[in-house]
Structure formats: C-alpha cells, structure tokens
Amino acid sequence: MNHEIIIFTPIFVVLIGFIFFLTLKKRKRSAKSIYKLIDDLEKKYIY
C-alpha cells in the first residue's frame, strides 16, 4: 500500500502542475481538451 502512494503521488503532483501551467498559458483551451490531455498522459506514463 505505501509503495503505491510513494509511486503515484509525484506523478499526480506533476500532472496537476502541468495542467495548471497549461491553463495559465492557454486560457482558450476547453475543459474537454484538458481532460483528453490528462487521459493521454495517464496512458503514456501509467499503463
């Protein structure tokens, strides 16, 4: 249980920070495209 928290916490922190940076950089981006980006990143790095 603890090793899963240690592995996944930095990944989600980086994801949230990256998404926050993108929303500040491009405010015209719709929520749908942001969710698609999250899915793509999860597929790339987690699966």
C-alpha distance (Angstrom), angle and dihedral (degrees) to the residues before:
residue distance angle dihedral
M1 . . .
N2 3.80 . .
H3 3.79 95.1 .
E4 3.83 89.8 55.8
I5 3.80 90.5 54.8
I6 3.80 90.8 47.8
I7 3.81 91.4 50.9
F8 3.81 100.7 41.9
T9 3.81 101.9 38.4
P10 3.84 95.9 70.6
I11 3.81 90.9 44.3
F12 3.80 92.7 55.2
V13 3.80 92.7 42.3
V14 3.80 89.5 54.2
L15 3.81 91.2 45.7
I16 3.81 92.4 51.1
G17 3.80 91.8 46.5
F18 3.80 91.8 48.2
I19 3.81 92.2 49.4
F20 3.80 91.0 47.4
F21 3.81 90.3 51.2
L22 3.81 91.5 49.6
T23 3.80 92.9 49.7
L24 3.80 90.4 51.8
K25 3.79 91.8 46.8
K26 3.81 97.5 44.9
R27 3.78 112.5 23.4
K28 3.80 92.1 172.1
R29 3.80 90.5 70.0
S30 3.79 110.3 112.6
A31 3.80 123.4 -128.6
K32 3.81 89.2 -114.4
S33 3.81 92.7 60.3
I34 3.81 91.1 46.5
Y35 3.81 90.8 53.6
K36 3.81 89.3 48.3
L37 3.80 89.3 51.9
I38 3.81 90.8 51.1
D39 3.81 90.7 50.7
D40 3.81 91.9 48.7
L41 3.81 92.1 50.1
E42 3.81 92.3 47.1
K43 3.81 91.0 50.9
K44 3.80 91.4 47.5
Y45 3.81 98.7 47.6
I46 3.81 107.3 24.1
Y47 3.81 106.7 36.2
